[in-house]
Amino acid sequence: MRLSADGMPTLLFCENETNTRRLYGSNAPAYFKDAINDYVVHGDGSAVNPLHEGTKVALHHRLLLGGHGVARVRVRLRPEGAGGDAFRDFDQVMATRHAEADEFYATLQQDIADEDQRLVQRQALAGMLWSKQFYYIDIPRWLAGDPAQPPPPAERKHGRNSDWPHLNNADIISMPDKWEYPWYAAWDLAFHCVTFAMIDPEFAKGQLVLLTREWYMHPNGQLPAYEWAFGDVNPPVHAWAAWRVYEMDRALTGKGDIAFLERIFHKLMLNFTWWVNRKDTRAVTSSRALPRPRQHRHLRSLGAVADRRLHKPVGRHSLDGDVHPQSDAHCPRAGGQRSRL
């Protein structure tokens, strides 16, 4: 691929590697990942690679704008063999893509009369699309440490995420926020998928299935929560999201995706079994209806309240009105899937 840009920007190359010199005082020669910041903000020309090579690059433009001024910088990524002026049809392509987006949203929003509401929804959906990101974490490697570095402390093998040695994620995933929260969270993702079903049901179904794959889901049936502690307890909304996405996709296409339900149903039953066996001391969730949770604001404390691994005083156990209904909320959705299958 070849990247073309307007003007004559300065190419700033470095490596996508942690600045060990700044963090640990090492003398390792390298052009670290914060080199671009050091060049632009601090004027440190030695921070970037003069050979114009590396795994990270930025195009540095210097623009002088007056009050209320506007400037445009065009950038285009094309196949290596593409000839001619990279920007010859740039405006035409942008106009075509803009018209296609307008046509798509005109159909999606045909029942929304208020123009401002249509704009708010379109911006919100754009934010969802923008929050897709490649996410990579290799727990076995993290536990073992980097072969080229000193071994990690022994406590790591018995600390956070040590009981998730199978987890190895390398996928495009919807993030809560690529800037502040660049990692997936299981129950956030479930709600994301319901929204994504409006504009891309195939992506939504793929995301829900992804968290149930062998390299995500724990062998005991638990879904990974988030990288800070994959074993934390999240409300069991995955079955609800799967059923809701199925219904929305069926309404959109006129045909229910039974193959999707078949693919995810078994894993959801494993997850429900984990909830019953590990998180519900009463073991009656499959047959007794309980009140719904009062507000989602109560659910964030669920991990500490419901996790039996945490030590409690002898003779004590947890009873919380917002814990048990969550496992019960799983039942009707899974039951709906079973009846459909």
N, C-alpha and C positions, 0 to 999 in steps of 0.2 A: 504494500500500500504506500501511497505517496501523499504527504500533507502539503497543501499549498496555502499561502496566506497573502493578503494584501501587503504592499509596501516592502520594506527591507527590515523585518524584525531581527533582533539579536536572538540567536538560538542558545538557550541555557540548558546544558546537559549535566546530569548527575546520576547517581544510583538511588534506587528506592530502598535504601538501607538506613538503619538507625545510626545516629551520630554518636558512636561509642566514645569518640574523643571528648565530646562535651559531657556525656553522661558519666563515663567511667574513667576519664583521664588517660585513655589508651593513646598510643602513638601510631595507631594503624593508619596508613595513608589511604584516603578514600575521598570521593566527592559524595557526601552524604545527602540524604533526602531533603534536608532543610537548606541546601545550598542555594536554591532559587530565592528563598526568603533573604538569605544573607547577602546575595548579590543585589537584589532590588531595594531592600530596606536599608542595608548597611553599606552598600557599595563595595562589597568584598569580591573583587574579580577573581581571586584565587580559589574561591569556593566552588566554582563550576569547572567542568572539564574542558580544557582548551582544545582537545582533540575532537570535540563535537561527537561524543559517543557516550552511551549510558542507557539505563533502563527507564529514565524519567527525563522529560524535556518540556520546556516552556518557550513560548514565543513572546519576546519582550518588545512591546511597542511603546514608543514615547509620543504622546499626543498632547498638544497645547490647545485648550478650549477656552473660549471666552464665556461670559455669563450667558446662561441658557443655550450654550452651544451643544451641538450634537455631532458625534463622529461614528463611523461605521467601519468595522474591521471584518472582512470576509475571510473565512477559513473553510477549506474543503478537503476531505479525505477521499482519494480515488484509487482505483487499481493501479499498480505500478506501470502497466503498459498503456494507460490512457494518454492519448496525445492531445495536442492543441492547448488552447488557453483554458485553464481550469475554471475561469469565471465567465466564459463566453455565454453560457446559458444559465448562469447562477440565479439571476432575478426571475427567469421563467420557471425554473424548478421550484424556487421558494414560493412563487405565486400559486403554482399548481398544488403544492403540498398544503398551502394555506386554504385553498378552495376545497380540497378534499377533507380537511379537518372541519371546515364550516359545514359541509354537507353531512358529515358523520354526526356532528352534534345537533344539527337541525332535526335529524330523524330521532335521535336519542331524547331531545328536549321538546318534542312537538306538543306535549301536554303541559308544558310550563309556560304560562302566558307572560309572566313578568320578566322583562329583559334583564333586570338586575339580578334576579334569582338565577337566570340561565348563566350569567357571567360568573356568579359565585360558584355554581356547580362545576362549570367548565374549568375554572381555576383550581378548584379542589381536586378534580380528577387529573389535571395536569400535574399537580403536586404528587399524587399517587404514582403516576407514571415516572416522574423524575426520581422517586425514592427507590427505584429498583437499583440493586448494586450487587456486584460479584462479592461473595462472602467466602472466605477460606479460613478454616481452622482445622488443625490436625492434632487431636488430643494425644494419640500415642507418641507422636514426635515431641509434643510439649512436655509430656511426662518424662520421656527418656532424655530430653535435652539435645542440643545441637552437637553433632560429632566433632565439629571444629572448635567448640567452645568448652570451657570448664563445665563439669557435670552440675546439674541443678541441685539445690539443697534436698536432702533426703526427705524432708517434710512434704515436699511436693507430691510424692507418691501416696500420701495419705491425706492430702488436703483437698482443696477445692477442685471439683470435677475429676478427682482420681478414680471415681467409680463409673466413669464414662469412657473406658479405654477403647471402645469400638468407634467412637464418634469421629468422623472425618468428613467435613463439609467443604464442598467447592462448587457452588452453584450461584446463579442469579436469583436473589431473594428480595422480596419487598421489605424495606427497612422502616422502622418507626420514623427515622429522620437520618439522612445520610451524613449530616454534619454533626449533630449532637448525639445521636443514638445509632451508630453505624453497625448494628448487629440485630439479628432477628429476635423477636420475642414471640413465643408460641401463641399466646392468646391475642396479642396485638395482630399477628399475622392472620388469625382466623377472621377477625373483623375486617382486615384489609381485603381479604378474598371476597367477602360479601360485596364490598364496594367495587372491586375489580370485575365482578361478574356482570356489572352493567356495561362494561366497555371491552372486556377481554375474558370471557368465561373460560377459555382453554387455559390461560395463564392461571386463573384462580383455582381451577381444578388441579392443575399441576403443582401448585404451591401446597395445597392441602395434602395431596398424596406424598409430596416430597418429605414432609415431616414424619411420615409413617414408614419411610424406607429404613432398611436395616442399618444404614450408616448414620441415621438420625435417632430413631426410636430406640429406647433402651430395651434389652432383651426381656425385662420384666413388664414391658408395656407402657412405661412412662414416656411422654413426649418431652423433648429437651426444652427447658424453659428459656434460657438465655445464657450467654457465655460467662457471665459473672458467677452463675451457679446453675448448671444445667439440671441439677436435681431439685431445684426449687419447685414448689407446687403452684401451678397455674389453674385457674378455673377451667373445667372441662367443656369448653365451648366448641371444640373441633367438630364434634358430631353435628351440633346445631349449624355450624358454618357449612359443612358438607351438604347437609340437606337443603339449606337455604340456597346455596349456589346451584344445586341440582334443579330446584324449583325455578330459579331465575333463568337458568340456561334453557329449561324446557319451555318457559314462556317466550323466550326470545327466538328459539329455533323451531318450536312446535313439536319437538321430539326429546324425550328424556334420555339422558346418557346413562343407561343401565350399566354399561361397562365401567363407568366411573364409580358407581355405587358398589358394584361387585369388587372392584379393586380396593376400595378403602374400608368396606364394611368389616372385614375380618380384623384388620388392624385396630379399628375403633372398638371392637369388642375386647381385644387384648388390653386396650387402654382403659376401658371401663372395668375390666376384671382387676387391673392394677389399682384403680380407685377403690373398689370394694374391699380388696384384700389388704391394702396398705393404708388407706385413709379413712375408712368408715368402720368404726368399731361395732356398729349395730348390725352390719351386713343385711340390711333390709331394703336397700335402695331400689331393688328391682320390683318390689311389690307394694311399696307404701308411698303414697303421694304426700309430699311435704310442701310447706309454703315456699314461694319463690323468694330469692334473695331480695333484700330491701333496696339496695343501691349498689352499683358497681364500685362505688368508693370504698365499700367494706372489703372488697375482694383482694386488695393488695396485701392485706395482712394474712391472707390465707396460708401462705407458705409456713410461717412461724407457728400458726395455730394448729394446722393439720398434719404437720410432718412428724411422724412417730419416731424418727431417728433422733429428734431432739430430746434430751433427758428431762424428765419431769419428776417431781417429788414422788417418793414411794407411795403407792396407793392412789395416785391422782391420774386423771385422764382429761382430755380436752372435750368440752362441750361448747359449741358455738353455733348460734342460729344461722350464721352465714356460711358455715362450712358444709354441713350435710346436704342442704338443698342443691349445692353445686353438682354433687355426684348424681342426685336425682334428676337434675336437668338434662343429664346425658341420656337418660333412658327413653323419653318419648321420641327424641330425634333418631336414636339408633333403632328404636322400634318401628318408626316410620320407614326407615331404609329397609328393614327386614321385610315389612309387609309389601313394599314396592318390589323387592327382589322375588 
